Amino acid sequence: MSDDLNYLELLKDHYDILRVLVDTLEKDITKSVNGNKSAGVRLRKTLREVGKASSAMNKTSLQHRKSLMD
């Protein structure tokens, strides 16, 4: 049961990170559309971070599922 709580806490942490990144994307998209080149660079960097964070969340989710099957 404590393993379930650990996985759920990890999933919540990953989700919180993704929410912050998406909020950052929204701000930088607006600035980039208005011609701010630095915002475009930040946007692309954040998109890479979103990919990494979502992969980490997916991995945690799969580990949780596997632990339930054991």
C-alpha positions, 0 to 999 in steps of 0.5 A: 500500500505504501508503494501505491502512495509513493507512485501516486505522490510521484504522479502528482509531482509530475503533473504539477511540473507539467502544469507549471510548464504549460503555464510557461508555454502559454505566456511565451507563445503570446510573446513569441507571436508578438515578435519576441525572439527570446520568447520563441527560444524559451518556448522551444526549450520548454517544449523539450522539457514538457516532453521529458516531464511527460515521459517521466510521468508515463514511466512512473505510471507504467511502473505503478501498473506493473507493481499492481500486477505483481 
